Amino acid sequence: MGLVPKTRYDGVAMLIHWITAVLMIYMVFFGEDLMKEGEAISKLPDPTGATFQPSIHVSIGTAILLLTLLRIVWRLTHTAPPYPATMKRYEVIGSKSLHGLFYILLIFIPLTGWITFGNFSKYHEIMQQVQLFGLFTMPQPPFIANYKELHDLGSNAAMLLIGLHVLAALKHQFIDKDGIFGRMLPW
Ligand code: HEM
């Protein structure tokens, strides 16, 4: 029935949301270790395997970027279910701003990572063999810069936003009891 407003997200939106959530949580907490351990192995007399963990880092990060591009296409071609009328204006503004910031970070973090990769693989030559999805070597970015600090700042900001996002979902579920959480759950 076309006139009845949707009350929940569709399967595609849920799938993208939950895969991105799992990958992002892994990356903001363990992404740094993947690079640091690879870098440490690259300095050993036998650097075999040094590119393995960095390959996981760039592949998961690139998957997050691709999922985000897909998500933007989905978002532009579909309408999100409307907010319940019980939500106050400042809550709706807060929610929309937080979601907007997520989109920005989900693009900003992988892009600063890619540009930093150019610098990283210049100083650690073995990293030029880092594999993307186990299929081909990581392409060099169009320009090279050390945006490590920006990349790290983006990751820490994402960690903070994920915390706020989860707290907001729990508030909707257990305090407001307005069914917002259920809109992103398949059951
Ligand atoms: C999208 C999720 C991503 C997250 C959350 C993430 C997170 C991080 C974090 C926390 C660090 C450690 C920064 C530091 O030591 O100060 C790091 C390092 C790094 N990341 Fe990512 N990253 C992501 C995606 C990517 C992608 C897609 C690439 C490349 C295409 C990439 C390339 C790098 C490189 C090269 C470093 C090492 C920088 C260096 O030590 O010089 N990252 N990342």
Boltz pocket constraint, residues with backbone or C-beta under 6 A from the ligand:
constraints:
  - pocket:
      binder: B
      contacts: [[A, 24], [A, 27], [A, 28], [A, 31], [A, 32], [A, 35], [A, 57], [A, 58], [A, 59], [A, 60], [A, 61], [A, 62], [A, 64], [A, 65], [A, 106], [A, 109], [A, 110], [A, 111], [A, 112], [A, 113], [A, 114], [A, 115], [A, 116], [A, 117], [A, 118], [A, 120], [A, 148], [A, 149], [A, 151], [A, 152], [A, 155]]
      max_distance: 6.0
